[in-house]
Amino acid sequence: MTEGTGFVAGDLPDDLTAAEAGMWQAFRNGSVYDLSSGDTVVDDPHGGHPWGPERSVRARIIAWLLLDGPPALAGRVSALKLAGVRVTGTLDVAGGTVRPYVELRDCRFDEQVLVPEARFSTLRLVNCSVPRLEAARLHTEGDLHLPRCRFQNGVRLTDAHIGTDLLLNQSIVYRDRSGRSISADGLNVGQDFQAELLESHGELRLRGAQIGVSLSLRGARLSNPYSRLALNAPQLSVERTLYLTPAGVGNPLLSGTTPARGTRIQRFECQGGLRLDDGRFGDAVDLERARFTLTDDQELSLRRVHAPELRFLGDGPQRGKVVLSGAQIMNLVDRAGAWPGAGRLHMGGFAYENLVPQGPFPLNRRLDWIAAATAEYAPEPYERLASVLREAGEDEDAREVLLAKQRRRRETLPLAGKLWGYAQDLAVAYGYRPGRAAVWMAVLWAAGTLAFSHAAHLPANHDERPYWSPALFTLDLLLPVIDLGQVGEWQLRGLWQWLSAAMVLLGWVLATTVAAGATRLLRRS
């Protein structure tokens, strides 16, 4: 040991128990020190079967080995590899530098593990029972593996730096005194962060975390009935994809593989709010088959998210809100049933460039989607949808969307504006169906011709006898600018005079609505 300990380097200290002496020698040899009994029930670190002193080691002896352990035997590399061991006392290597490889499997800790500001090459705790892991500002050159572990009072990884991969697959984490299951604000992971089939009971915090490749929460179950958020990850940065998708239960290759036929599938489930505001994702945010259970005041919040693709393919939440305000997406992959109902969707400033619907998503459902997001009239969602449809070559659908926008706007106008809007809609559909004007003109011309063919008519100038043509007379009334010389040649009396005045008025209304529609179309172009 080091100077002042009373031992020569490599000597076995006198105060070690038999279990600790075996661990000491295994450390120098770099071999696995396994104290398991062989009975799976007894050896379950999460079970209630007691482990006696024959398989117990003191935490301070482990810390001694890690920070200032004996040299390795000739031709060997020292490493701490334990299996089926009970660790008594608090394992505290805070601020220390641990050079040996560390791997503990199926172990049970009586008290918390303290490694804040410590430096490891690689640290693996696999299927261990740990009251709490305190690892703020931990630095590892390689992996931090914590799969299948149970943490009774949370995990703290605030500002930790993981050189390669962080694994929390199939772990169960309960909340600490602050209500958080995993506190990882400012976490930096060099490669993948996998937390597949994770059970989180409390708030999972990843504020400002940076993930070098992908973040996978496939099949995870996040639950936080104690406060508003189950996943709180604003300003999260993921170089590739965030997966909130199903996983195959029992599949040894959980990540990124198609489960074998017959494998039970577990969805990603979130009971509580989810916040990804201001997140940056290099490839996609994938919510395929995700299930959200929200209360009325909770949100699935994607405010100002930037991603090439959003796969919004989960189950539409029955309560709560979905907020996409200010999000910037290239491809929106969605399905009709994934979105919430009216008043529970907010999309102000939501920009997307392509729509890739999965399954039937007719235009009327897409218009309902916009209406659900705009409790009060707002033109931008309609114009965005119309622009996307036009870019995709769906010009007719784009016109239908803009027509729906005008009809929605009409409901916000005073009575006079509404009446004028109904006139424009009836005449030419606000200019988006200009052919309708010709139909109305033909109908009015035919009706007027038929009516005026029975009218009593006298020449305005009794010295002349012009030719009476009901068709030309009706057309002269309907055309407000062009003078065909018919109206001034004849005098009508009684109801025929009122009918001619009505024809003039209808002609002006039709011409004005056509002009208004044409102006709107030119302005859009």
C-alpha positions in Angstrom: 0.0 0.0 0.0 1.0 3.7 0.1 3.3 5.1 2.6 1.9 5.4 6.1 -0.5 2.4 5.8 1.9 0.0 7.5 1.8 -2.6 4.7 4.3 -3.3 2.0 2.8 -3.1 -1.5 1.0 -6.3 -2.4 0.8 -7.6 1.2 -2.5 -8.8 2.5 -3.8 -6.6 5.4 -4.3 -8.4 8.7 -7.8 -7.1 9.4 -9.6 -8.5 6.4 -12.3 -11.0 6.7 -12.1 -14.3 4.7 -14.5 -12.8 2.1 -12.4 -9.7 1.8 -9.2 -11.6 1.6 -10.6 -13.6 -1.3 -11.7 -10.3 -3.0 -8.2 -8.8 -2.4 -6.5 -11.7 -4.2 -9.0 -11.8 -7.0 -8.4 -8.0 -7.5 -4.7 -8.6 -8.0 -5.4 -11.5 -10.4 -8.0 -9.6 -12.4 -10.5 -12.5 -12.0 -14.1 -12.6 -11.1 -14.8 -13.1 -7.4 -18.1 -14.9 -7.2 -19.8 -15.5 -3.8 -23.1 -16.7 -5.3 -24.7 -19.8 -3.7 -26.1 -21.2 -6.9 -29.7 -20.9 -5.7 -31.4 -18.3 -7.9 -33.9 -17.4 -5.2 -31.2 -16.9 -2.6 -28.9 -15.1 -5.0 -31.5 -12.6 -6.2 -30.0 -9.2 -5.0 -33.5 -7.7 -5.0 -35.1 -10.4 -3.0 -35.6 -10.6 0.7 -33.3 -13.5 1.5 -30.5 -12.4 3.9 -26.9 -12.6 2.9 -24.6 -13.3 5.8 -21.0 -12.3 6.6 -19.7 -15.2 4.4 -20.6 -13.2 1.3 -20.2 -9.6 2.7 -17.4 -7.2 2.2 -16.9 -3.7 3.6 -17.3 -0.7 1.3 -14.2 0.9 2.6 -12.1 -2.1 1.6 -13.5 -1.8 -1.9 -12.7 1.9 -1.9 -9.2 1.0 -0.7 -8.7 -1.4 -3.6 -10.1 1.1 -6.2 -8.1 4.1 -5.1 -4.9 2.6 -3.7 -5.0 -1.1 -4.3 -2.1 -3.5 -4.5 -0.2 -4.1 -7.7 -1.4 -6.8 -10.1 0.3 -10.2 -10.1 2.9 -10.7 -12.8 1.3 -11.0 -16.2 -2.1 -9.9 -15.0 -4.2 -6.7 -15.0 -5.8 -5.8 -11.7 -9.6 -5.4 -11.8 -12.5 -5.4 -9.4 -15.0 -8.0 -10.7 -17.5 -9.1 -8.1 -20.6 -11.3 -8.3 -23.2 -12.2 -5.6 -21.5 -10.0 -3.0 -23.1 -7.9 -0.3 -21.4 -4.5 0.3 -21.8 -3.1 3.8 -21.4 0.6 4.6 -21.2 3.5 2.1 -19.0 3.0 -0.9 -17.4 6.5 -1.2 -14.8 7.3 -3.8 -15.9 10.9 -4.4 -13.3 12.9 -6.2 -11.0 10.0 -6.6 -9.3 8.5 -9.7 -10.1 4.9 -10.3 -7.8 3.2 -12.8 -8.8 -0.5 -12.5 -11.7 -1.9 -14.5 -14.8 -2.2 -12.3 -17.7 -4.6 -12.8 -20.2 -5.7 -10.1 -22.9 -8.2 -11.0 -25.8 -9.4 -8.9 -24.5 -7.5 -5.9 -26.4 -6.0 -3.0 -25.4 -2.6 -1.4 -26.6 -1.8 2.1 -26.1 1.9 1.6 -25.7 4.4 -1.2 -22.8 4.5 -3.7 -21.0 7.9 -3.8 -18.9 8.6 -6.9 -19.4 12.3 -7.5 -16.5 14.0 -9.3 -14.7 10.7 -9.6 -12.9 9.4 -12.7 -13.2 5.9 -14.0 -12.1 4.1 -17.0 -15.2 1.9 -17.1 -17.9 1.3 -14.4 -20.4 -1.5 -14.7 -23.1 -2.3 -12.1 -25.2 -5.1 -13.5 -28.4 -6.4 -11.8 -27.4 -4.8 -8.5 -29.6 -3.5 -5.7 -28.4 0.0 -4.8 -30.2 2.4 -2.3 -28.9 5.4 -4.3 -26.2 6.3 -6.8 -24.7 9.7 -6.3 -22.6 10.4 -9.5 -22.8 14.1 -10.2 -19.9 15.3 -12.4 -18.7 11.7 -12.7 -16.2 11.2 -15.6 -15.7 7.9 -17.4 -13.4 7.3 -20.3 -15.5 4.3 -21.4 -18.9 3.0 -20.5 -21.2 3.5 -17.5 -23.4 0.4 -17.4 -26.3 0.2 -15.0 -28.7 -2.4 -16.6 -31.3 -4.3 -14.5 -30.4 -2.5 -11.4 -32.8 -1.2 -8.8 -32.3 2.2 -7.2 -34.6 2.8 -4.2 -33.8 6.5 -3.8 -32.8 7.7 -7.3 -29.8 8.2 -9.4 -27.9 11.5 -9.8 -25.8 12.0 -12.9 -25.9 15.8 -13.1 -23.1 17.2 -15.4 -21.6 13.7 -15.7 -19.4 12.9 -18.7 -19.7 9.4 -20.1 -17.0 8.7 -22.7 -18.9 6.1 -24.7 -22.2 4.4 -23.8 -24.6 4.9 -20.9 -26.9 1.9 -20.2 -29.9 1.7 -18.0 -31.8 -1.0 -19.8 -34.4 -2.8 -17.6 -33.5 -0.8 -14.5 -36.1 0.3 -12.0 -35.5 3.7 -10.4 -37.6 5.2 -7.6 -37.7 8.8 -6.7 -35.5 10.6 -4.2 -36.6 13.2 -1.6 -36.9 15.9 -4.4 -39.3 13.7 -6.4 -36.8 12.8 -9.1 -35.9 9.3 -10.2 -32.9 10.2 -12.4 -31.4 13.7 -12.2 -29.1 14.1 -15.3 -29.2 17.8 -16.1 -26.1 18.7 -18.2 -25.3 15.0 -18.8 -22.9 14.4 -21.7 -22.7 10.9 -23.4 -20.2 10.3 -26.1 -22.2 7.6 -27.9 -25.5 5.9 -27.1 -27.8 6.4 -24.1 -29.9 3.3 -23.8 -32.7 3.1 -21.2 -34.9 0.5 -22.8 -37.6 -1.1 -20.7 -36.6 1.3 -17.9 -39.1 1.8 -15.1 -39.0 5.3 -13.7 -41.1 6.2 -10.7 -40.6 10.0 -10.4 -39.3 12.8 -12.6 -36.7 11.8 -15.2 -34.6 15.0 -15.8 -32.4 15.5 -18.8 -32.3 19.2 -19.0 -29.6 20.3 -21.4 -28.2 16.8 -21.8 -26.1 16.0 -24.9 -26.1 12.6 -26.5 -23.5 11.8 -29.1 -25.5 9.2 -31.1 -29.0 8.1 -30.1 -31.2 8.1 -27.0 -33.4 5.0 -26.7 -36.3 4.8 -24.3 -37.9 1.8 -26.2 -40.4 0.1 -24.1 -39.7 2.3 -21.1 -42.4 3.1 -18.6 -42.2 6.5 -17.0 -44.6 7.4 -14.2 -44.8 10.4 -12.0 -48.1 10.9 -10.2 -46.4 13.3 -7.8 -45.8 16.3 -10.1 -46.6 17.5 -13.7 -43.6 15.9 -15.6 -42.5 12.3 -16.0 -39.8 13.3 -18.5 -38.4 16.8 -18.2 -35.8 17.2 -21.0 -35.8 20.8 -22.4 -32.7 21.8 -24.5 -31.9 18.1 -25.0 -29.5 17.5 -27.9 -29.3 14.1 -29.7 -27.1 13.8 -32.7 -29.3 11.1 -34.3 -32.7 9.8 -33.0 -34.8 9.9 -29.9 -36.7 6.6 -29.7 -40.0 6.5 -27.7 -41.1 3.3 -29.3 -41.9 -0.3 -28.5 -39.3 -3.0 -27.4 -39.4 -6.7 -27.5 -39.5 -8.1 -23.9 -37.0 -10.9 -23.4 -35.1 -10.1 -26.6 -31.4 -10.1 -25.8 -30.7 -7.7 -28.6 -33.1 -4.9 -27.5 -31.8 -1.9 -29.4 -32.6 -1.3 -33.0 -33.7 -4.9 -33.9 -36.9 -6.3 -35.1 -38.2 -8.7 -32.4 -38.5 -12.3 -33.3 -42.0 -13.6 -34.1 -43.9 -14.3 -31.0 -41.9 -11.9 -28.9 -44.1 -9.9 -26.5 -44.0 -6.2 -27.3 -43.9 -3.5 -24.7 -44.8 0.0 -25.7 -43.3 3.2 -24.5 -45.7 4.5 -21.8 -45.6 7.9 -20.1 -47.9 8.6 -17.2 -47.3 12.3 -16.7 -46.2 15.2 -18.7 -43.3 15.1 -21.2 -41.2 18.1 -22.1 -38.8 18.3 -24.9 -38.8 22.1 -25.5 -36.0 23.6 -27.5 -34.6 20.1 -28.3 -32.3 19.4 -31.2 -32.4 16.0 -32.9 -30.1 15.1 -35.9 -32.4 12.5 -37.4 -35.8 12.1 -35.8 -38.1 12.1 -32.8 -39.9 8.7 -33.0 -43.1 8.2 -31.1 -44.4 5.1 -32.8 -47.1 3.4 -30.8 -46.2 5.6 -27.8 -48.9 5.9 -25.1 -49.4 9.0 -23.0 -51.6 9.3 -20.0 -52.0 12.9 -19.0 -54.2 14.9 -16.6 -55.9 18.1 -17.8 -53.0 20.3 -16.8 -50.2 18.2 -18.2 -48.7 18.4 -21.7 -46.8 16.6 -24.3 -44.6 19.6 -25.1 -42.4 19.9 -28.2 -42.1 23.6 -28.3 -39.4 24.9 -30.7 -38.1 21.4 -31.3 -35.8 21.1 -34.4 -35.7 17.7 -36.2 -35.6 16.4 -39.8 -38.4 14.1 -39.0 -41.2 13.8 -36.3 -42.9 10.4 -36.3 -46.1 11.2 -34.4 -47.6 7.7 -34.5 -48.7 7.1 -30.9 -52.1 6.8 -29.4 -53.9 10.2 -29.1 -54.0 11.2 -25.5 -57.5 11.3 -24.0 -56.7 14.3 -21.8 -54.0 17.0 -21.5 -52.4 18.9 -24.4 -50.0 18.4 -27.3 -48.0 21.5 -27.9 -45.9 22.0 -31.1 -45.6 25.7 -31.1 -42.6 27.0 -32.9 -41.3 23.5 -33.8 -39.3 23.2 -37.0 -39.8 19.8 -38.8 -38.9 18.6 -42.3 -41.0 15.5 -42.5 -44.1 15.1 -40.4 -45.0 11.4 -40.3 -48.4 11.0 -38.6 -51.7 9.3 -38.5 -55.2 10.6 -37.9 -55.8 8.8 -34.6 -52.5 10.1 -33.0 -53.8 13.7 -32.5 -55.9 15.0 -29.6 -59.3 16.6 -30.0 -60.3 20.3 -30.3 -58.8 22.6 -27.8 -56.0 20.2 -26.8 -53.6 20.8 -29.7 -51.5 23.9 -30.1 -49.4 24.5 -33.3 -48.7 28.3 -33.4 -45.6 28.8 -35.5 -45.3 25.0 -36.2 -43.4 24.6 -39.5 -43.2 21.4 -41.5 -42.2 20.9 -45.2 -43.6 17.4 -46.0 -46.6 15.4 -44.9 -46.2 11.6 -44.8 -49.4 10.2 -43.4 -49.5 6.6 -42.3 -52.9 5.1 -43.1 -56.0 7.0 -44.2 -55.8 10.7 -43.5 -58.4 12.4 -45.8 -58.4 16.2 -46.3 -61.4 16.7 -44.1 -59.6 15.0 -41.2 -56.6 17.2 -41.9 -58.8 20.3 -41.7 -60.2 19.1 -38.4 -56.6 18.7 -37.3 -56.0 22.4 -37.9 -59.3 23.4 -36.4 -58.5 21.4 -33.2 -55.3 23.5 -33.0 -56.9 26.9 -33.4 -59.5 27.7 -30.8 -59.5 31.2 -32.4 -59.0 31.9 -36.0 -55.4 32.0 -37.1 -54.4 32.0 -40.8 -50.9 30.6 -40.5 -51.8 26.9 -40.0 -54.0 26.9 -43.0 -51.4 28.7 -45.2 -48.7 26.3 -44.0 -50.8 23.2 -44.9 -51.8 24.7 -48.3 -48.2 25.5 -49.1 -47.1 21.9 -48.3 -49.9 20.4 -50.4 -49.1 22.7 -53.3 -45.4 21.7 -53.1 -46.5 18.1 -53.2 -48.5 18.8 -56.4 -51.9 18.6 -54.6 -53.2 22.0 -56.0 -56.9 21.1 -55.6 -56.4 20.1 -52.0 -54.4 23.3 -51.4 -57.4 25.4 -52.7 -59.7 23.5 -50.5 -57.6 24.4 -47.5 -57.5 28.1 -48.4 -61.2 28.0 -48.9 -61.6 26.5 -45.4 -59.4 29.3 -44.1 -61.8 32.0 -45.6 -64.8 30.2 -44.2 -63.2 30.1 -40.7 -62.3 33.7 -41.0 -65.9 34.6 -41.9 -67.0 33.5 -38.5 -65.0 36.2 -36.8 -66.5 39.1 -38.9 -69.4 41.3 -38.0 -72.8 40.7 -39.6 -72.2 42.8 -42.7 -68.8 41.0 -43.3 -70.5 37.7 -42.8 -73.2 38.4 -45.3 -70.6 39.6 -47.9 -68.6 36.5 -47.1 -71.6 34.2 -47.8 -72.1 36.0 -51.1 -68.5 35.5 -52.2 -68.7 31.8 -51.0 -71.9 31.2 -52.9 -70.9 33.0 -56.0 -67.3 31.9 -56.6 -66.1 30.1 -53.4 -63.9 33.1 -52.5 -62.3 32.9 -56.0 -61.1 29.3 -55.6 -63.8 28.0 -57.9 -64.0 30.7 -60.6 -66.0 28.5 -62.9 -69.0 28.9 -60.6 -69.3 32.5 -61.8 -70.0 31.4 -65.3 -72.7 29.0 -64.0 -74.4 31.7 -62.0 -74.3 34.1 -65.0 -75.8 31.4 -67.3 -78.6 30.7 -64.7 -79.4 34.4 -64.2 -79.3 35.0 -68.0 -81.7 32.1 -68.7 -84.1 33.0 -65.9 -84.1 36.7 -66.9 -84.6 35.9 -70.6 -87.6 33.6 -69.8 -89.1 36.2 -67.5 -88.7 39.2 -69.7 -90.1 37.4 -72.7 -93.5 37.9 -71.0 -92.9 41.5 -69.9 -94.9 44.4 -71.2 -92.4 46.8 -72.8 -92.8 50.2 -74.4 -90.1 52.0 -76.4 -88.5 54.8 -74.5 -88.7 56.9 -77.8 -92.1 56.4 -79.2 -91.0 57.7 -82.6 -88.7 54.6 -83.0 -89.5 50.9 -83.1 -86.4 49.1 -81.9 -86.2 45.3 -82.0 -87.2 43.7 -78.6 -84.8 40.9 -77.5 -85.3 39.6 -73.9 -81.9 37.8 -74.1 -80.0 40.9 -75.0 -82.0 43.0 -72.5 -81.2 40.6 -69.6 -77.5 40.5 -70.6 -77.4 44.3 -70.6 -78.8 44.3 -67.1 -76.3 41.7 -65.8 -73.2 43.2 -67.2 -72.4 46.3 -65.0 -69.8 47.9 -67.2 -70.6 46.9 -70.8 -73.5 48.8 -72.4 -75.3 46.8 -75.1 -77.8 49.6 -75.8 -80.8 47.7 -74.7 -81.8 49.0 -71.3 -82.1 52.6 -72.5 -84.4 51.7 -75.4 -87.2 50.3 -73.4 -89.5 51.2 -70.5 -90.8 48.7 -68.0 -93.4 49.2 -65.4 -94.6 47.7 -62.1 -93.0 44.5 -61.0 -90.9 44.3 -64.2 -89.1 47.4 -63.2 -88.3 45.9 -59.8 -87.1 42.7 -61.5 -84.8 44.7 -63.8 -83.3 46.5 -60.8 -82.7 43.2 -59.1 -80.9 41.9 -62.1 -78.7 45.0 -62.1 -77.9 44.4 -58.4 -77.2 40.7 -58.9 -74.9 41.6 -61.8 -72.9 44.0 -59.6 -72.7 41.5 -56.8 -71.5 38.8 -59.1 -68.9 41.0 -60.8 -67.6 42.3 -57.4 -67.2 38.8 -56.0 -65.4 37.7 -59.1 -63.1 40.7 -58.8 -62.5 40.0 -55.1 -61.7 36.4 -55.7 -59.4 37.2 -58.6 -57.5 39.7 -56.4 -57.1 37.1 -53.7 -55.7 34.6 -56.1 -53.3 37.1 -57.6 -52.1 38.2 -54.2 -51.5 34.5 -53.2 -49.6 34.0 -56.4 
